Amino acid sequence: MRQEALRARDLYRAVLLLALLGLVGLFFGQILQFLVVSFVALLLSLALAAGAKLLARLRLPRAVGVIATLFILFGAFVAMGYALVPPLIEQFGQFLGDLPRILAMLQEQIGPRASGGDPSATQGVIARLEREISGLLATLNYDPLALARDALGFLRTVLGVASVLIVLVVAAVYAAIEPRPIVEGFLRLFPRHGRDRTRALLADLRVTLTRWMWGTAVDMTTVGLMTGLALRLVGFEFPLLFGVLAGLLTIVPFFGPIAATVLVGLVALAEGWVHALVCVSALVVVQQIEGNVLVPLIMRRAILLHPAVIALGILFVGWTIGPLAILVAVPILATARVLIRHLWIERVSPTEEGRAGDGRPGSEEKPEGSSGGGPKGEQVRTGAHERAQGARRLP
């Protein structure tokens, strides 16, 4: 009887486990989206906490510093929008008005070459795209019902995004004002002997993500300004619009600059191959300055990842989570790097990690009784360990 009861209990547990796994699989996409939104809230809270730490030098309480940082960021966005949005709207309207002409010119430039010089074969993808865009513009201009329907859909999307942003900001503000209960509650999920290691992991993660945020903000702003100025100097028709676009796409390494260059090249190609080559060359110069000057100066201490790992990681995040997750793919990869280093590398080979932190070829461990053993060798290893611990406690 007892054996049958145990079997029944095991069967119930197996069914419950399968049901739980089924629910996780059913809501896997929603869970990933929730985790991404929570990650964005974490990034915002770290930015607010960093600003509050700077304002603490003025003897402001932490809560006041967090609120002041939030208003400073909001004011900066409002001022930027006040300065950029009117000319952006004007330039975007000009771009939409010129889009049929640009597509027609592209058809003339690319069509004969793509079809082997046959003028009758030029009605391809560009021609169909031109007709679709022209029909869309005509619908928006002359069909009030379609315009109202699109406006309602857009309004619904805006309200949904606004509600999510409000929840993000509120959660980030509370987390930045009082982070200790969240951290201590998270640490209680681990055994007592592992809490110090987990606390060091969280400190390292905070430093990495904070540096990535400020470095990315500086990088995006600088690239946007340089791109807009370079395009204006070479006579590009929409320098502000594509300068802002290039700055925003900088958040996605490798793929973002390539997309900006391709778009600028296609638009400039409507004015001729020489003009397109000049505009693309200007963007290549900007990207070389960013890759060889800005990134080493700004991001070298934030994201310690190989470029190939970043490129493949962006593709993996976009494929598993969704296209919007690409915007935070780099901090996700940086988080994974910190977790792997603390939870795996330092556990498997702590001695090698210490030697790597020391960075000197003569710091290898030697057998007892050799010239590297004894108190002197112990001091070398202790110094490397202290330096590694000090790196984790960086602000």
HELIX and SHEET records of a PDB file:
HELIX    1   1 ARG A    2  LEU A   26  1                                  25    
HELIX    2   2 PHE A   28  LEU A   55  1                                  28    
HELIX    3   3 ALA A   56  LEU A   58  5                                   3    
HELIX    4   4 ARG A   62  ALA A  114  1                                  53    
HELIX    5   5 PRO A  119  ALA A  121  5                                   3    
HELIX    6   6 VAL A  125  TYR A  142  1                                  18    
HELIX    7   7 PRO A  144  ILE A  177  1                                  34    
HELIX    8   8 ARG A  180  LEU A  187  1                                   8    
HELIX    9   9 ARG A  192  GLY A  194  5                                   3    
HELIX   10  10 ARG A  195  LEU A  233  1                                  39    
HELIX   11  11 PRO A  239  LEU A  249  1                                  11    
HELIX   12  12 PHE A  255  LEU A  269  1                                  15    
HELIX   13  13 TRP A  273  ILE A  289  1                                  17    
HELIX   14  14 GLU A  290  LEU A  294  3                                   5    
HELIX   15  15 VAL A  295  ILE A  298  1                                   4    
HELIX   16  16 PRO A  307  THR A  320  1                                  14    
HELIX   17  17 PRO A  323  VAL A  328  5                                   6    
HELIX   18  18 ALA A  329  ILE A  340  1                                  12    
HELIX   19  19 ARG A  341  ILE A  345  3                                   5    
HELIX   20  20 GLU A  346  VAL A  348  1                                   3    
HELIX   21  21 PRO A  350  ASP A  358  1                                   9    
HELIX   22  22 PRO A  361  SER A  363  5                                   3    
HELIX   23  23 GLY A  374  ARG A  392  1                                  19    
END                                                                             
